[in-house]
Each structure stands twice: as structure tokens, then as C-alpha cells.
């Protein structure tokens, strides 16, 4: 599957946003406005002014809708629900596709209107990136980590769609080492 740079960046932002409240976790990594500012800086989101409580609330709502998209992605019967969620999010963000070149980046497309709120920016760009996956018939690439104690979201961009863990160096390695040790204990007894 061929994904352009802008779509990949938008998908990365969506994944990071969804993972600020991993499925089944008690913590919220967007607990306050300074955490929201760190999210913006970490993801190099440009053209964002002062952030306040209203922005935090709106971004959390966008995050919840993106989490719903990930939950529906693996369920074939939920295809229509995924489309409804994305259509509503993209429409509410007031998408205004436009070519832009800024901050040293060559020409690319932004789907949010100039001066849009952070929530609309995320909903428009992230919603369009997810919509491209749906159109390409690749919804199943939206996954949750198979590690039972993790459940972070990720986009499986492997050629054969076989990725199971959000990070093979941490979650994947940890589970493989645990399975190896369990087999060794079993063989020793």
C-alpha cells in the first residue's frame, strides 16, 4: 500500500492522540492544557495559537471519535459505522482542502481551514487520512497492540499486514521472552 508523506504524518498524529488514553488504561496523558501543548509540540503541529480548557475538551472529544474508528476497524460489519464516524468528523471540522508550503515543507494539502481550532485541525487531517485507508480497503490496518497489558493503537503498514504489536522492540520482545521462559520452565519440569 502506498501512503504519501502527509497521510503518514496525519496517521501518526492520530495514533499518538488515541494513545494518550490507551484502551483500558486509567491514566490520561491529556490531563491538562500543558499536556495538550506537549502533544502539539511532540507532533510538530503548526499554526496553533494559545490553547485553553475549551481546546482540551474538544481534542478529547476528537480522540474519543478516533478511538471509535479504531474499535470498529477490525469488524467487517462495522464498516458503515466507520464511514459514518469519519464523515461526521470531517464535516464538523469544516474541511477546506488547500495547498500550502510552510515551515520548510514542500507543497502539501491541509484539509482544515486557516485559523481552525486544534480539534478541527486534528479531525480534518486525521479524518481524511483514515478515510484514505477506508477507501483503499485497508481498515484492518488500524489495530490495537496484542500485548494484553498494552492495547496501544497503531497502523500496520507492513507489507503483509502481519504486525501484532505497537512496538516490536518492547511489547513484542517482552511477550516473546516470556513465552520462551515459559517453554523453558515447562521443559525443565
C-alpha positions in Angstrom: 0.0 0.0 0.0 1.3 3.4 -1.0 0.8 6.1 1.6 2.1 9.6 0.9 4.1 11.5 3.5 1.3 13.8 4.6 -1.1 11.0 5.1 1.5 9.0 7.1 2.2 12.1 9.3 -1.5 12.5 9.9 -1.9 8.9 10.8 1.0 9.1 13.2 -0.7 12.1 14.9 -4.0 10.2 15.1 -2.2 7.2 16.7 -0.4 9.4 19.2 -3.7 11.1 20.1 -5.6 7.9 20.6 -2.7 6.5 22.7 -2.9 9.5 25.1 -5.8 7.4 26.6 -4.9 3.8 25.7 -7.8 1.3 25.7 -8.4 0.1 29.3 -5.9 2.5 30.9 -6.8 4.6 33.9 -4.3 7.4 33.0 -5.0 10.3 30.7 -1.9 11.7 29.0 -4.0 14.8 28.1 -4.8 15.6 31.6 -4.4 19.4 31.3 -3.6 22.2 28.9 0.3 21.9 29.4 0.0 18.2 28.3 -2.0 19.3 25.3 0.7 21.8 24.4 3.4 19.0 24.7 1.2 16.9 22.4 1.2 19.7 19.8 5.0 20.2 20.1 5.8 16.5 20.0 3.8 16.1 16.8 5.1 19.4 15.3 1.6 20.7 14.7 1.9 24.2 13.2 -0.3 27.2 13.1 -1.8 26.6 16.6 -2.2 29.7 18.9 -2.9 29.8 22.6 -4.6 26.7 24.0 -7.2 26.6 26.7 -9.6 24.3 28.5 -12.1 24.5 25.6 -9.4 23.2 23.3 -8.6 20.4 25.7 -12.2 19.3 25.9 -12.7 19.5 22.1 -9.5 17.5 21.4 -10.5 14.8 23.9 -13.8 14.5 22.0 -12.0 14.1 18.7 -9.7 11.5 20.4 -12.8 9.5 21.5 -14.2 9.5 18.0 -10.8 8.3 16.6 -10.8 5.6 19.3 -14.2 4.5 18.0 -12.8 4.3 14.5 -10.0 2.0 15.7 -12.6 -0.1 17.6 -14.7 -0.5 14.5 -11.9 -1.1 12.1 -11.4 -4.8 12.6 -15.1 -5.5 12.5 -16.3 -6.0 8.9 -19.9 -5.4 10.0 -18.8 -2.0 11.4 -17.6 -0.7 8.0 -20.7 1.5 7.7 -20.2 2.8 11.2 -16.6 3.7 10.5 -17.7 5.7 7.4 -20.4 7.5 9.4 -17.9 8.4 12.2 -15.4 9.7 9.7 -18.0 11.6 7.6 -19.4 13.3 10.7 -16.0 14.2 12.0 -14.7 15.6 8.7 -17.9 17.5 8.0 -18.0 19.0 11.5 -14.4 20.2 11.1 -15.4 22.2 8.1 -12.8 20.7 5.8 -11.3 23.2 3.3 -8.7 21.4 1.3 -5.9 23.8 0.2 -2.3 23.5 -1.0 0.3 25.0 1.3 4.0 25.1 1.8 5.2 26.2 5.2 7.9 25.6 7.8 10.3 24.3 5.2 7.9 21.6 3.9 7.2 21.4 0.2 3.7 21.6 -1.2 1.1 19.5 0.6 -2.6 19.6 1.3 -4.2 20.7 4.5 -7.8 19.8 5.0 -8.6 22.3 7.7 -9.4 26.0 7.2 -6.9 28.6 8.0 -7.2 29.6 11.7 -9.0 26.4 12.6 -9.0 25.2 16.2 -6.7 22.4 17.1 -9.6 20.0 17.4 -10.8 20.8 13.9 -7.2 20.6 12.6 -6.9 17.1 14.0 -10.4 16.0 12.9 -9.9 17.2 9.4 -6.4 16.0 8.6 -6.7 12.8 10.7 -10.2 12.1 9.5 -9.1 12.4 5.9 -6.0 10.2 6.4 -8.3 7.5 8.0 -10.8 8.0 5.1 -8.0 7.2 2.6 -7.4 3.9 4.4 -11.1 3.1 4.2 -11.3 3.9 0.5 -8.3 1.7 -0.1 -10.0 -1.2 1.6 -7.4 -1.1 4.4 -9.4 -0.6 7.6 -8.0 -3.7 9.1 -4.6 -1.9 9.3 -6.0 0.1 12.2 -5.1 -2.1 15.2 -4.6 -2.4 18.9 -1.4 -4.0 20.3 -1.8 -7.7 21.0 0.1 -7.3 24.3 -2.6 -7.8 27.0 -1.1 -5.1 29.2 -0.7 -2.5 26.4 -3.5 -2.2 23.9 -2.0 0.9 22.3 -3.3 1.8 18.8 -1.1 1.6 15.7 -1.4 1.5 12.0 0.0 -1.7 10.5 1.9 -0.6 7.4 3.7 -3.9 7.0 3.6 -5.3 3.5 1.7 -8.5 4.6 -0.4 -6.9 7.3 1.2 -9.1 10.0 2.2 -6.6 12.7 0.8 -7.6 16.1 2.4 -5.2 18.5 2.6 -1.4 18.7 6.4 -1.7 19.1 8.2 -5.0 18.4 11.2 -3.9 20.5 9.1 -3.5 23.7 5.8 -5.3 23.6 6.7 -7.9 21.1 10.1 -8.7 22.7 8.6 -8.8 26.2 6.0 -11.3 25.1 8.4 -13.4 23.1 10.8 -13.6 26.0 8.0 -14.5 28.4 6.9 -17.3 26.1 10.4 -18.6 25.7 10.9 -18.6 29.5 7.6 -20.4 30.0 8.6 -23.1 27.5 12.0 -23.5 29.2 10.3 -23.9 32.6 7.9 -26.4 31.2 10.7 -28.4 29.6 12.6 -28.3 32.8 9.8 -29.7 34.9 
